[in-house]
Amino acid sequence: MKSKLLILIALVICACGSNTSITGAWTNKEKIESKNYNSVFIAVLSSNTAAKILLEDQLGYDAQQAGIKVIKSHNTFRSTFTKENKPSKEDLLSVIKGTNSETIFTVVLKDKESETRYVPGTTNYAMGYTPLGYYNYYGNFWGYYNTIYPYAYDPGYYTTDKIYYLESNLYDANTEELLWSAQSKTYNPSDLDSFVESYTKVIMKELVKDGIFKSNK
């Protein structure tokens, strides 16, 4: 998408402090460079209604800041889609095209995993084992005992990390052709709000980087 599609303010594309990273991205450069798009239908594919609404709203807000027409799926479809309540292709595309959206932006959670890791205590062997001539507390019993005592009683602990893998795609609403795709990884979000903030900042920065959206810088 060229400059008419989106002009992102610096705040939007700043990803400082984020725990989301892009693991891969692809752009249909020939299609993007040959056409201007000015509207987008945003569809987060998730059974988690709260996450769906919050993420669609944030993505929509980012686009609307530059005057891009945004239509969000949770404001468009009256029924809630489930595994058993899947819309037909005809019904789905009929509703989307009825909004006059030129593009479709989808987000889906492709995978999630948990990793258990050991967090060591205060013991530190980074300098190597050199009992004589380097650490002065090795020279006598009390010096050693008094220094090492806190380490011995702070053995560390196990913690579980949560990692979420998302895929974001942009399609031409008329031809259904894929225009752009990116995979991202979010590491240990503290809550839903922090996850949405982290994801949207990084994904918008990637859209600018790949030439899909334009920054005002």
Backbone hydrogen bonds, N-H to C=O, Kabsch-Sander energy under -0.5 kcal/mol:
donor,donor_aa,acceptor,acceptor_aa,energy
5,L,2,K,-2.4
6,L,2,K,-0.7
8,L,6,L,-0.6
8,L,214,K,-1.8
12,V,9,I,-1.0
13,I,9,I,-1.4
14,C,10,A,-1.0
18,S,15,A,-1.7
21,S,185,K,-2.4
23,T,183,Q,-2.7
24,G,183,Q,-1.4
26,W,181,S,-2.9
28,N,179,L,-3.0
29,K,27,T,-1.6
32,I,28,N,-2.5
33,E,29,K,-2.4
34,S,30,E,-0.7
34,S,31,K,-0.6
35,K,31,K,-0.6
35,K,32,I,-0.8
40,V,69,K,-2.2
41,F,103,T,-2.4
42,I,40,V,-0.6
42,I,71,I,-3.0
43,A,41,F,-0.5
43,A,105,F,-3.1
45,L,43,A,-0.7
45,L,107,V,-2.8
46,S,44,V,-1.1
49,T,47,S,-1.2
52,K,48,N,-2.6
53,I,49,T,-2.6
54,L,50,A,-2.3
55,L,51,A,-2.4
56,E,52,K,-2.4
57,D,53,I,-2.5
58,Q,54,L,-2.0
59,L,55,L,-2.5
60,G,56,E,-2.5
61,Y,57,D,-2.3
62,D,58,Q,-2.2
63,A,59,L,-1.7
64,Q,60,G,-2.6
65,Q,61,Y,-1.5
66,A,63,A,-1.5
67,G,64,Q,-2.0
68,I,63,A,-1.5
69,K,38,N,-1.6
71,I,40,V,-2.3
73,S,42,I,-2.5
75,N,72,K,-1.3
76,T,72,K,-0.5
76,T,73,S,-1.1
77,F,73,S,-2.5
81,F,79,S,-0.5
82,T,85,N,-0.5
92,L,88,S,-2.6
93,L,89,K,-2.6
94,S,90,E,-2.0
95,V,91,D,-1.8
96,I,92,L,-2.1
97,K,93,L,-2.9
98,G,94,S,-1.3
99,T,95,V,-0.5
99,T,96,I,-1.4
100,N,97,K,-1.5
101,S,96,I,-1.0
103,T,39,S,-0.6
104,I,171,Y,-2.2
105,F,41,F,-3.1
106,T,104,I,-0.6
106,T,169,N,-2.7
107,V,43,A,-1.7
108,V,167,E,-2.0
109,L,45,L,-0.6
110,K,108,V,-0.8
110,K,165,Y,-2.2
111,D,165,Y,-1.6
113,E,163,I,-2.3
115,E,161,D,-2.3
117,R,115,E,-0.5
117,R,159,T,-2.7
119,V,117,R,-0.5
119,V,157,Y,-4.0
122,T,154,D,-0.7
128,G,125,Y,-1.9
130,T,128,G,-0.8
133,G,131,P,-0.5
134,Y,130,T,-0.5
135,Y,130,T,-0.9
136,N,134,Y,-0.7
138,Y,135,Y,-1.7
139,G,136,N,-1.3
140,N,137,Y,-0.6
144,Y,140,N,-2.1
145,Y,141,F,-3.4
146,N,142,W,-3.0
147,T,143,G,-1.3
148,I,144,Y,-2.7
149,Y,145,Y,-2.0
151,Y,148,I,-0.8
152,A,148,I,-1.9
153,Y,149,Y,-1.2
154,D,151,Y,-1.6
157,Y,119,V,-2.3
159,T,117,R,-2.5
161,D,115,E,-3.5
161,D,159,T,-0.5
163,I,113,E,-2.6
164,Y,186,T,-2.7
165,Y,111,D,-3.1
166,L,164,Y,-0.5
166,L,184,S,-2.2
167,E,108,V,-2.5
168,S,182,A,-2.9
169,N,106,T,-2.2
170,L,180,W,-2.7
171,Y,104,I,-2.8
172,D,177,E,-2.5
173,A,102,E,-2.4
173,A,171,Y,-0.6
174,N,102,E,-0.5
176,E,172,D,-2.4
179,L,170,L,-3.6
180,W,170,L,-1.5
181,S,26,W,-2.5
182,A,168,S,-2.3
183,Q,24,G,-3.1
184,S,166,L,-2.7
185,K,21,S,-2.9
186,T,164,Y,-3.0
187,Y,19,N,-2.5
188,N,162,K,-3.6
188,N,186,T,-0.6
195,F,191,D,-2.0
196,V,192,L,-2.5
197,E,193,D,-2.4
198,S,194,S,-2.4
199,Y,195,F,-2.8
200,T,196,V,-2.6
201,K,197,E,-1.8
202,V,198,S,-1.8
203,I,199,Y,-2.9
204,M,200,T,-2.2
205,K,201,K,-1.8
206,E,202,V,-2.0
207,L,203,I,-2.0
208,V,204,M,-2.0
209,K,205,K,-2.5
210,D,206,E,-2.5
211,G,208,V,-1.5
212,I,207,L,-2.1
213,F,207,L,-1.6
214,K,6,L,-2.2
216,N,8,L,-1.5
